[in-house]
């Protein structure tokens, strides 16, 4: 499902999403030191990356769903983006 939704992003946003997710995964590799596993990264970054267009009240309500979507993207990156490579931005 997430894989299909990503195809609806504007063409220029997909390489940026790949770049950001690869960066966040690199941060998660050092979780023993920085305490930022994929779950914590999703909590911090989901509100900025997956904003609701409906308003602040709905954003707060939808925040757990946004976190789950970002966590899924982080944890299942290789299956969502087949043969991912660092895009040239």
C-alpha positions in Angstrom: 0.0 0.0 0.0 2.7 2.5 1.0 4.6 1.6 -2.2 1.6 2.5 -4.3 1.0 5.8 -2.4 4.6 6.8 -3.0 4.0 6.6 -6.8 1.6 9.5 -6.4 4.3 11.8 -5.1 5.5 14.5 -7.5 8.5 13.1 -9.5 11.0 15.3 -7.8 9.9 14.3 -4.3 10.7 10.6 -4.7 14.5 11.1 -4.9 14.3 13.5 -2.0 12.3 10.9 0.0 14.9 8.2 -0.8 17.8 10.5 0.3 16.1 11.5 3.5 15.2 7.9 4.4 18.7 6.7 3.7 20.0 9.5 5.9 17.6 8.5 8.7 18.6 4.9 8.4 22.3 5.9 8.7 21.4 7.7 11.9 19.6 4.6 13.2 22.7 2.5 12.6 24.3 4.3 15.5 21.3 3.9 17.9 23.5 2.4 20.7 25.2 5.8 20.9 22.5 8.3 19.9 19.4 6.4 21.1 17.7 7.1 17.8 16.2 3.9 16.5 13.8 3.9 13.6 10.8 4.3 16.1 12.3 7.4 17.7 13.2 8.8 14.3 9.6 8.3 13.1 8.3 10.1 16.2 10.6 13.1 15.6 10.4 13.4 11.8 6.8 12.2 10.9 5.1 15.5 11.9 7.3 17.4 9.5 7.4 14.9 6.6 3.8 13.8 6.7 1.8 17.0 7.5 -1.9 17.1 7.4 -3.5 19.7 5.2 -6.6 19.8 7.5 -5.2 21.8 10.4 -3.3 21.6 13.7 -6.0 19.7 15.7 -6.2 17.0 13.0 -2.4 16.8 12.8 -2.2 16.0 16.5 -4.9 13.4 16.1 -3.2 11.9 13.0 0.3 12.0 14.4 0.4 8.3 15.5 -0.7 7.2 12.0 2.0 9.4 10.4 4.6 7.9 12.7 3.5 4.4 11.7 3.8 5.2 8.0 7.3 6.7 8.4 8.3 3.7 10.6 7.1 1.3 7.9 9.0 3.3 5.2 12.2 3.2 7.4 11.9 -0.5 8.3 10.8 -1.8 4.9 12.8 0.6 2.7 14.5 -2.0 0.6 11.2 -3.7 -0.3 9.4 -0.4 -1.0 12.3 1.0 -3.1 13.7 -1.8 -5.2 17.4 -1.4 -5.8 17.6 1.9 -4.0 20.6 4.1 -4.7 21.6 7.5 -3.4 20.0 10.0 -5.8 21.8 13.0 -7.1 19.9 16.0 -5.9 
